[in-house]
Amino acid sequence: MIQRRQRRDKIARLISWGHWFTFFNILIALAIGTLYIEAAETPATFLGGVYLIISWLGHFAFLPFILFILLIFPFCLIIPYSRVLRGIATLVASFGLIALVADALFFRQYGYHLNTYSLSQLALDAEAAFAGASFVLLLSMLLLFVVLLVFELALANLAWKRLDRLRAHHWGASFSAVFVLCFLTSHSIHIWADAVFYTPITKQDDLFPVSYPTTARTLMSKQGWLTEERLQATDKLLRETSSIELNYPPRPLMCARLPQDRNTLFVVFNHLTKAQQQQLELSLPELQSYASPVLGQTSTQAGIFELLYGLADIYAPPVIKAEQPPAYWRQLSDYQVRFEIQGDSAAFAVPDFLLESDSSGYRTRIDVALSANVDAELVAQIKQALATEQQVVITALTPNQGLDHDAEGYAMHRLQVPLYHSPGLNFQPQDVVILTDLMPTIVNGYMHCSEGVRAYATGRNIAEPDAREFPVMTSFGRDLVIYDQQTTSIINSNGSMRSFDNITFEPRPNVSPATPVLVDGLKHLQRFSRKSDE
């Protein structure tokens, strides 16, 4: 009984020490967290500023606390020996702080948080400064880690020696209450901000590392809370969609080169008739026909823009006006991958600034061949590409028949276009595929960015399973269309909405997309628009 009581008292003392050790590391983490605040854009509103402060207090108090709960607290129960526990806690705290310092410094320089791909980019940039810079950088981090290790060891020993004096104070509980209150309050405010699309708060989502703010999403929709506010937010988003203020890309791309040395031939037709499809299938039996539905565009100009850029066609006017090439082109060029457009570019309304090409010094190619007919020369080019084990993709931009902007004109079966590809391309089954998905999928085979294809496209990577699940939102001119399993909804630029059944095409006046689906779809399409913060 006495031994059990002594063990219990010893464990209680170790846990108390762990609380104080964690508290001091919270203060250190908060100090490091100010580096993120200093690098961030000043919030445009008072509420945005208040949220930034309480989010900083709550988040950087949460990080050391969760490390204590997961990695230190169990050892208090399993190995109740102070010296061993202090050593373990010192290592855990040192690794955590060095990771936080490295991420903060990297974020201040690049605007991204550390990950596998950003580390490789950091090494490349360092070597570009001078030879051996990456080694110097690594050595500096190791020295900093040693300094933190010595400091944490001293802090752990000091907290243990002064534990009785620290336990005599009661202000630790008050600080803990403040941190917990800030953590809960920040997430509660973010739920509201996400519900009404309040950008001075939601734009801070990626500011702090390992931050996953709580969103309104399904909870608000099911309970019916803040319905009016979300409708107002939707109207605001619709107005912004009709007038895009370009912010593309919002941040420099952070990508890593993948070991892909195969050339790609991307053959693009205006449209493909049934006879032309049969001709392709007979002449090129090696090609595989993609089974999932692929939706084209209503015009060749919109289709070629979506295919080349991987962006919804609502971005076409500002992008072409700014004469801005696809964001991924520069990265491909840095990796010695040439992107070239061939064929009758005038008939496909390809802007002149996209046709300038320098073919020297490149090891790998992505060729986009534009054609109106399936002629012998084109078939021979495709056969040659297949014989040399190139990746081949063949599609059309528009369906065969002319389309009206009525309900049936946007029906999936009316907009479908064929998609053929070489056997080596592993396109996964999807609910539906749109033109914006095709080029990002190919480019993702040559490089991988820290945000995936989201970094430069509104499209999805269809090499991933279930990348395009219903509901799917896309744009046709100034009309937004949401495809779901049973219904299709069309939203005009003035905000009016009409829905119809996918099979009978009968109007469904009482059916509309769920508000979270609508808002989230609009937010995704507008990621490359500089939204108002008002």
C-alpha positions as CSV (number, residue, x, y, z in Angstrom):
1,M,0.0,0.0,0.0
2,I,2.8,2.4,0.9
3,Q,4.7,1.6,-2.3
4,R,1.6,2.1,-4.3
5,R,1.0,5.5,-2.7
6,Q,4.6,6.5,-3.3
7,R,4.4,5.5,-6.9
8,R,1.1,7.5,-7.3
9,D,2.7,10.6,-5.7
10,K,5.8,10.2,-7.9
11,I,3.6,10.1,-11.0
12,A,1.6,13.1,-9.9
13,R,4.8,15.0,-9.3
14,L,6.1,14.1,-12.8
15,I,2.8,15.1,-14.4
16,S,2.9,18.4,-12.6
17,W,6.4,18.9,-13.8
18,G,5.3,18.1,-17.3
19,H,2.6,20.7,-17.1
20,W,5.0,23.4,-16.1
21,F,7.6,22.3,-18.7
22,T,4.9,22.5,-21.4
23,F,3.8,25.9,-20.1
24,F,7.3,27.3,-20.6
25,N,7.4,25.8,-24.1
26,I,4.1,27.3,-24.9
27,L,5.6,30.7,-24.2
28,I,8.6,29.9,-26.5
29,A,6.2,28.7,-29.2
30,L,4.2,31.9,-28.9
31,A,7.4,33.9,-29.4
32,I,8.2,32.0,-32.5
33,G,4.6,32.4,-33.7
34,T,5.1,36.1,-33.9
35,L,7.3,35.5,-36.9
36,Y,4.2,34.3,-38.8
37,I,2.2,37.3,-37.7
38,E,4.9,39.7,-38.8
39,A,5.1,38.0,-42.2
40,A,1.3,38.0,-42.6
41,E,-0.8,40.7,-44.4
42,T,-2.3,43.0,-41.9
43,P,-6.1,42.1,-41.5
44,A,-8.3,44.6,-43.3
45,T,-10.9,44.7,-40.5
46,F,-10.9,45.0,-36.7
47,L,-12.6,41.6,-36.3
48,G,-9.9,40.1,-38.6
49,G,-7.2,41.5,-36.3
50,V,-8.9,40.2,-33.1
51,Y,-9.2,36.7,-34.7
52,L,-5.5,36.8,-35.6
53,I,-4.5,37.5,-32.0
54,I,-6.7,34.9,-30.3
55,S,-5.9,32.3,-33.0
56,W,-2.2,32.9,-32.4
57,L,-2.7,32.4,-28.6
58,G,-4.9,29.4,-29.0
59,H,-3.0,27.6,-31.8
60,F,0.6,28.0,-30.4
61,A,-0.6,26.9,-27.0
62,F,-2.3,23.9,-28.5
63,L,0.8,22.6,-30.3
64,P,3.1,22.1,-27.2
65,F,0.1,20.8,-25.3
66,I,-0.8,18.1,-27.8
67,L,2.8,17.0,-27.9
68,F,2.7,16.7,-24.1
69,I,-0.5,14.6,-24.2
70,L,0.8,12.3,-27.0
71,L,4.5,12.0,-26.3
72,I,5.3,12.9,-22.7
73,F,2.2,12.1,-20.6
74,P,2.3,8.4,-21.4
75,F,5.9,8.1,-20.3
76,C,4.9,9.7,-16.9
77,L,2.8,6.5,-16.4
78,I,5.0,4.0,-18.1
79,I,8.5,5.1,-17.0
80,P,8.1,7.2,-13.8
81,Y,11.8,8.1,-13.6
82,S,12.5,11.9,-13.6
83,R,15.9,11.7,-15.3
84,V,14.6,9.5,-18.2
85,L,11.5,11.6,-18.5
86,R,13.4,14.9,-18.6
87,G,15.6,13.5,-21.3
88,I,12.7,12.3,-23.4
89,A,10.8,15.6,-22.9
90,T,14.0,17.6,-23.9
91,L,14.3,15.7,-27.2
92,V,10.6,16.0,-28.0
93,A,10.6,19.8,-27.3
94,S,13.8,20.4,-29.2
95,F,12.6,18.6,-32.3
96,G,9.3,20.4,-32.1
97,L,10.9,23.8,-31.7
98,I,13.5,23.3,-34.5
99,A,10.7,22.2,-36.8
100,L,8.7,25.3,-35.9
101,V,11.7,27.7,-36.3
102,A,12.6,26.2,-39.7
103,D,9.0,26.4,-40.9
104,A,8.6,30.0,-39.7
105,L,11.8,31.1,-41.5
106,F,10.7,29.2,-44.6
107,F,7.2,30.7,-44.5
108,R,8.6,34.2,-44.2
109,Q,10.7,33.6,-47.4
110,Y,8.3,31.7,-49.6
111,G,4.8,32.0,-48.1
112,Y,4.5,28.2,-47.8
113,H,4.9,25.8,-44.9
114,L,7.6,23.1,-45.0
115,N,6.9,19.7,-46.7
116,T,8.7,17.2,-48.8
117,Y,8.5,19.2,-52.0
118,S,9.3,22.6,-50.4
119,L,12.4,21.1,-48.8
120,S,13.7,20.0,-52.2
121,Q,12.9,23.5,-53.6
122,L,14.8,25.1,-50.7
123,A,17.8,23.0,-51.4
124,L,17.8,24.0,-55.1
125,D,17.4,27.7,-54.3
126,A,20.2,27.5,-51.8
127,E,22.5,25.8,-54.3
128,A,21.6,28.5,-56.9
129,A,23.0,31.1,-54.4
130,F,26.4,29.5,-54.2
131,A,27.8,25.9,-54.3
132,G,27.5,24.1,-51.0
133,A,24.8,26.5,-49.6
134,S,22.4,23.6,-48.9
135,F,25.1,22.0,-46.7
136,V,25.7,25.3,-44.9
137,L,22.0,25.6,-44.3
138,L,21.7,22.1,-43.0
139,L,24.8,22.7,-40.7
140,S,23.1,25.9,-39.4
141,M,20.0,24.0,-38.5
142,L,22.0,21.3,-36.7
143,L,23.8,23.9,-34.7
144,L,20.5,25.6,-33.8
145,F,19.1,22.2,-32.8
146,V,22.1,21.7,-30.4
147,V,21.5,25.1,-28.9
148,L,17.8,24.4,-28.4
149,L,18.7,20.9,-26.9
150,V,21.0,22.5,-24.3
151,F,18.5,25.2,-23.5
152,E,15.6,22.7,-23.2
153,L,17.7,20.5,-20.9
154,A,18.5,23.4,-18.7
155,L,14.8,24.4,-18.7
156,A,13.7,20.9,-17.8
157,N,16.2,20.6,-14.9
158,L,15.3,24.1,-13.6
159,A,11.6,23.3,-13.7
160,W,12.2,20.1,-11.8
161,K,14.3,21.8,-9.1
162,R,11.9,24.6,-8.6
163,L,8.8,22.5,-8.9
164,D,7.6,23.0,-5.4
165,R,8.0,26.8,-5.7
166,L,6.1,26.7,-9.1
167,R,3.3,24.6,-7.6
168,A,2.8,27.2,-4.9
169,H,1.7,29.7,-7.6
170,H,-1.8,29.5,-9.0
171,W,-1.4,31.7,-12.0
172,G,-0.6,28.7,-14.2
173,A,-4.2,27.6,-14.2
174,S,-5.3,31.1,-15.2
175,F,-3.0,31.1,-18.2
176,S,-4.2,27.7,-19.2
177,A,-7.8,28.9,-19.0
178,V,-7.0,31.8,-21.3
179,F,-5.3,29.5,-23.8
180,V,-8.2,27.1,-23.9
181,L,-10.7,29.9,-24.2
182,C,-8.7,31.4,-27.1
183,F,-8.6,28.1,-28.8
184,L,-12.3,27.5,-28.6
185,T,-13.2,31.1,-29.4
186,S,-11.0,31.1,-32.6
187,H,-12.6,28.0,-33.9
188,S,-16.1,29.3,-33.1
189,I,-15.4,32.6,-34.9
190,H,-14.1,30.6,-37.9
191,I,-17.3,28.6,-38.1
192,W,-19.2,31.9,-38.5
193,A,-16.6,33.3,-40.9
194,D,-16.8,30.2,-43.1
195,A,-20.6,30.3,-43.0
196,V,-20.8,33.9,-44.3
197,F,-17.5,33.8,-46.3
198,Y,-15.9,36.5,-44.3
199,T,-12.5,36.7,-46.1
200,P,-10.6,38.8,-43.5
201,I,-10.7,35.7,-41.3
202,T,-10.9,32.8,-43.8
203,K,-7.9,34.1,-45.7
204,Q,-5.8,33.4,-42.6
205,D,-6.5,29.6,-42.8
206,D,-3.0,28.8,-44.1
207,L,-1.1,31.2,-41.9
208,F,-0.1,29.0,-39.0
209,P,1.5,25.5,-39.4
210,V,-0.7,22.4,-38.9
211,S,-3.7,24.6,-38.7
212,Y,-7.2,23.1,-39.4
213,P,-9.9,25.6,-38.5
214,T,-13.4,24.3,-37.9
215,T,-15.8,25.1,-40.8
216,A,-19.5,25.6,-41.0
217,R,-20.1,23.1,-43.8
218,T,-22.7,20.4,-43.2
219,L,-23.4,21.3,-39.6
220,M,-24.8,24.7,-40.5
221,S,-26.7,23.3,-43.4
222,K,-28.4,20.5,-41.4
223,Q,-29.3,22.7,-38.5
224,G,-30.5,25.6,-40.6
225,W,-28.3,28.1,-38.7
226,L,-27.1,31.3,-40.5
227,T,-29.1,30.3,-43.6
228,E,-29.7,34.0,-44.6
229,E,-26.1,34.9,-44.0
230,R,-24.9,32.1,-46.2
231,L,-27.3,33.1,-49.0
232,Q,-26.0,36.6,-48.8
233,A,-22.5,35.2,-49.1
234,T,-23.5,33.2,-52.1
235,D,-24.9,36.2,-53.8
236,K,-21.6,38.1,-53.1
237,L,-19.6,35.2,-54.6
238,L,-21.8,35.1,-57.7
239,R,-21.3,38.9,-58.3
240,E,-17.5,38.4,-57.9
241,T,-17.6,35.5,-60.4
242,S,-19.0,37.8,-63.1
243,S,-16.1,40.1,-62.7
244,I,-12.8,38.3,-62.1
245,E,-9.9,40.3,-60.7
246,L,-7.0,38.1,-61.6
247,N,-4.6,36.8,-58.9
248,Y,-3.0,33.9,-60.8
249,P,-1.2,32.2,-59.3
250,P,-1.8,33.6,-55.8
251,R,1.7,32.5,-54.7
252,P,4.9,31.3,-56.5
253,L,4.7,27.6,-57.3
254,M,6.6,25.3,-55.0
255,C,7.1,22.1,-57.1
256,A,9.6,19.2,-57.4
257,R,10.7,17.5,-60.6
258,L,9.5,13.9,-61.0
259,P,11.6,11.3,-62.9
260,Q,9.4,11.4,-65.9
261,D,11.3,11.4,-69.2
262,R,8.6,10.3,-71.6
263,N,7.4,12.8,-74.2
264,T,3.7,13.5,-74.5
265,L,1.6,14.1,-77.6
266,F,-1.7,15.8,-76.9
267,V,-4.0,15.7,-80.0
268,V,-6.9,18.2,-79.8
269,F,-9.8,18.3,-82.3
270,N,-12.5,20.9,-82.5
271,H,-14.9,18.1,-82.5
272,L,-15.0,14.4,-83.5
273,T,-17.8,12.9,-85.4
274,K,-18.8,9.2,-85.0
275,A,-17.1,8.5,-88.3
276,Q,-13.8,10.2,-87.2
277,Q,-13.9,8.3,-84.0
278,Q,-14.3,5.0,-85.8
279,Q,-11.4,6.0,-88.1
280,L,-9.2,6.7,-85.1
281,E,-10.1,3.4,-83.5
282,L,-9.4,1.4,-86.7
283,S,-6.2,3.1,-87.5
284,L,-4.9,3.2,-83.9
285,P,-6.1,0.0,-82.1
286,E,-3.4,0.5,-79.4
287,L,-5.4,3.5,-78.0
288,Q,-7.7,3.0,-75.1
289,S,-11.1,4.7,-74.8
290,Y,-11.7,6.4,-71.5
291,A,-15.0,5.1,-70.0
292,S,-16.0,7.9,-67.7
293,P,-18.0,10.8,-69.2
294,V,-15.9,13.8,-70.4
295,L,-17.6,17.1,-70.9
296,G,-16.5,19.5,-73.6
297,Q,-17.2,23.2,-73.9
298,T,-19.8,25.2,-75.8
299,S,-17.2,27.0,-77.9
300,T,-13.7,26.2,-79.3
301,Q,-12.2,29.3,-77.8
302,A,-13.4,28.4,-74.3
303,G,-12.4,24.8,-74.7
304,I,-8.8,25.4,-75.8
305,F,-8.4,27.9,-72.9
306,E,-9.7,25.3,-70.3
307,L,-7.5,22.6,-71.8
308,L,-4.3,24.6,-71.9
309,Y,-4.6,26.4,-68.6
310,G,-6.6,23.9,-66.5
311,L,-8.8,26.9,-65.4
312,A,-12.5,27.5,-65.7
313,D,-13.3,29.6,-68.7
314,I,-14.5,32.5,-66.5
315,Y,-10.7,33.3,-66.2
316,A,-10.2,33.6,-70.0
317,P,-10.9,37.3,-70.5
318,P,-8.6,38.6,-67.7
319,V,-5.8,36.0,-68.5
320,I,-5.8,36.8,-72.2
321,K,-5.9,40.5,-71.5
322,A,-2.9,40.2,-69.3
323,E,-1.2,37.9,-71.8
324,Q,-0.3,35.6,-69.0
325,P,0.8,32.0,-70.0
326,P,-0.2,29.0,-67.9
327,A,1.5,29.2,-64.5
328,Y,3.0,25.7,-64.8
329,W,4.9,26.6,-68.0
330,R,7.8,28.3,-66.2
331,Q,8.2,25.3,-63.9
332,L,8.3,22.9,-66.8
333,S,10.9,25.0,-68.5
334,D,13.1,25.0,-65.4
335,Y,12.9,21.2,-65.5
336,Q,13.9,21.1,-69.2
337,V,10.4,20.1,-70.4
338,R,9.3,22.0,-73.5
339,F,5.6,22.9,-74.1
340,E,4.8,23.6,-77.7
341,I,1.5,24.1,-79.6
342,Q,1.4,22.8,-83.2
343,G,-1.2,23.0,-86.0
344,D,-3.8,25.6,-87.0
345,S,-3.7,27.8,-84.0
346,A,-5.7,30.6,-85.6
347,A,-8.7,28.2,-86.2
348,F,-8.6,27.3,-82.5
349,A,-8.3,30.9,-81.4
350,V,-5.0,30.4,-79.6
351,P,-3.5,33.7,-78.5
352,D,-0.2,34.7,-80.2
353,F,1.6,35.0,-76.9
354,L,1.2,31.3,-76.3
355,L,2.9,30.3,-79.6
356,E,6.4,31.6,-78.8
357,S,8.7,28.6,-78.3
358,D,12.4,27.9,-78.0
359,S,13.1,24.2,-78.7
360,S,16.8,24.3,-77.8
361,G,18.2,22.7,-74.6
362,Y,15.1,20.7,-73.6
363,R,15.2,17.0,-72.8
364,T,11.5,16.3,-72.8
365,R,8.5,17.6,-74.7
366,I,4.7,18.1,-74.3
367,D,3.4,18.8,-77.8
368,V,-0.2,19.9,-78.3
369,A,-1.3,19.2,-81.9
370,L,-4.4,21.0,-83.1
371,S,-6.4,19.5,-85.9
372,A,-9.8,19.8,-87.6
373,N,-9.5,16.5,-89.5
374,V,-8.2,12.9,-89.0
375,D,-5.8,12.9,-91.9
376,A,-3.1,10.5,-92.8
377,E,-0.3,12.8,-91.7
378,L,-1.8,13.1,-88.2
379,V,-2.4,9.4,-87.9
380,A,1.3,8.8,-88.9
381,Q,2.4,11.3,-86.2
382,I,0.3,9.5,-83.6
383,K,1.7,6.1,-84.7
384,Q,5.2,7.3,-84.4
385,A,4.5,8.7,-80.9
386,L,3.1,5.3,-79.8
387,A,6.0,3.4,-81.4
388,T,8.5,5.5,-79.4
389,E,6.5,4.9,-76.2
390,Q,5.3,8.5,-75.8
391,Q,2.2,9.3,-73.8
392,V,-0.6,10.0,-76.2
393,V,-3.9,11.8,-75.3
394,I,-6.6,12.5,-77.9
395,T,-9.8,14.5,-77.2
396,A,-12.2,17.1,-78.7
397,L,-13.1,20.5,-77.3
398,T,-16.8,20.6,-78.3
399,P,-19.5,18.0,-79.0
400,N,-20.7,17.3,-82.5
401,Q,-24.0,19.1,-82.4
402,G,-24.6,22.8,-81.8
403,L,-25.6,23.7,-78.3
404,D,-28.2,26.1,-77.0
405,H,-28.0,27.7,-73.6
406,D,-31.3,26.1,-72.6
407,A,-31.5,23.4,-70.0
408,E,-31.0,20.5,-72.3
409,G,-28.0,22.3,-73.9
410,Y,-26.1,21.8,-70.7
411,A,-27.1,18.2,-70.2
412,M,-24.2,15.9,-69.7
413,H,-25.0,13.6,-72.7
414,R,-25.1,16.7,-75.0
415,L,-21.7,17.9,-73.9
416,Q,-19.8,14.7,-73.9
417,V,-16.6,14.4,-76.0
418,P,-14.4,11.3,-76.6
419,L,-11.1,10.8,-74.8
420,Y,-8.5,8.3,-76.0
421,H,-5.1,7.7,-74.4
422,S,-2.1,5.4,-74.7
423,P,-2.0,2.3,-72.4
424,G,0.7,3.8,-70.1
425,L,-1.6,6.5,-68.8
426,N,-3.5,5.4,-65.7
427,F,-6.6,7.6,-65.8
428,Q,-8.9,6.5,-63.0
429,P,-12.7,6.2,-63.2
430,Q,-14.5,9.4,-62.2
431,D,-18.1,10.5,-61.9
432,V,-17.5,13.1,-64.6
433,V,-14.4,14.8,-66.2
434,I,-14.1,18.3,-67.6
435,L,-11.5,19.8,-69.9
436,T,-9.8,21.6,-67.0
437,D,-8.8,18.2,-65.6
438,L,-6.8,16.9,-68.6
439,M,-3.6,19.1,-68.7
440,P,-3.1,19.2,-64.9
441,T,-3.2,15.4,-64.9
442,I,-0.5,15.2,-67.6
443,V,1.6,18.0,-66.0
444,N,1.4,16.2,-62.6
445,G,3.4,13.4,-64.1
446,Y,6.3,15.7,-64.7
447,M,6.3,17.7,-61.4
448,H,4.5,17.7,-58.1
449,C,3.6,20.9,-56.3
450,S,3.1,21.4,-52.6
451,E,-0.6,22.0,-53.2
452,G,-0.9,19.4,-56.0
453,V,-2.6,20.7,-59.1
454,R,-4.6,23.2,-57.0
455,A,-1.6,25.4,-57.1
456,Y,-2.1,26.3,-60.7
457,A,-5.5,24.9,-61.8
458,T,-9.2,24.6,-61.0
459,G,-9.1,21.2,-62.5
460,R,-8.4,17.8,-60.8
461,N,-5.8,15.2,-61.2
462,I,-7.9,12.3,-62.7
463,A,-5.0,9.9,-62.2
464,E,-6.2,9.8,-58.6
465,P,-9.3,7.7,-57.8
466,D,-12.5,9.7,-57.1
467,A,-10.9,13.0,-57.9
468,R,-14.1,14.2,-59.6
469,E,-17.1,13.1,-57.5
470,F,-20.6,14.6,-57.7
471,P,-21.6,17.3,-57.3
472,V,-19.3,19.1,-59.9
473,M,-19.4,22.8,-60.6
474,T,-18.0,24.3,-63.8
475,S,-18.6,27.4,-65.9
476,F,-19.8,28.0,-69.5
477,G,-19.3,31.6,-70.2
478,R,-21.1,33.5,-67.5
479,D,-23.3,30.6,-66.6
480,L,-22.4,28.3,-63.7
481,V,-23.5,24.7,-63.9
482,I,-23.7,22.1,-61.1
483,Y,-23.9,18.5,-62.1
484,D,-25.2,16.0,-59.6
485,Q,-26.3,12.4,-59.8
486,Q,-30.0,13.1,-60.6
487,T,-30.2,16.8,-61.4
488,T,-28.3,19.6,-63.2
489,S,-28.6,23.2,-61.9
490,I,-27.8,26.3,-64.0
491,I,-27.0,29.6,-62.3
492,N,-27.1,32.7,-64.4
493,S,-24.8,35.7,-63.6
494,N,-27.7,37.5,-62.0
495,G,-28.1,34.7,-59.5
496,S,-31.3,33.1,-60.8
497,M,-31.2,29.3,-60.8
498,R,-33.0,26.6,-62.7
499,S,-32.7,22.8,-62.3
500,F,-33.7,19.9,-64.4
501,D,-33.8,16.1,-64.2
502,N,-30.8,14.4,-65.9
503,I,-33.0,11.8,-67.6
504,T,-36.3,13.4,-68.4
505,F,-35.0,17.0,-68.6
506,E,-38.2,18.0,-66.8
507,P,-37.8,21.2,-64.7
508,R,-37.2,20.7,-61.0
509,P,-38.3,24.1,-59.5
510,N,-38.1,22.9,-55.9
511,V,-34.6,21.4,-56.2
512,S,-31.4,23.4,-55.7
513,P,-27.9,22.6,-54.7
514,A,-27.2,22.5,-50.9
515,T,-25.8,25.8,-49.8
516,P,-22.4,24.4,-48.7
517,V,-22.1,22.7,-52.1
518,L,-22.8,26.0,-53.8
519,V,-20.5,28.1,-51.6
520,D,-17.7,25.6,-51.7
521,G,-17.9,25.2,-55.4
522,L,-17.8,29.0,-55.9
523,K,-14.9,29.4,-53.6
524,H,-13.0,26.7,-55.5
525,L,-13.6,28.4,-58.8
526,Q,-12.6,31.8,-57.5
527,R,-9.3,30.7,-55.9
528,F,-7.4,32.7,-58.5
529,S,-9.5,35.9,-58.1
530,R,-8.5,38.7,-55.8
531,K,-11.6,38.9,-53.7
532,S,-12.8,41.9,-51.9
533,D,-12.2,41.9,-48.2
534,E,-15.1,44.1,-47.4
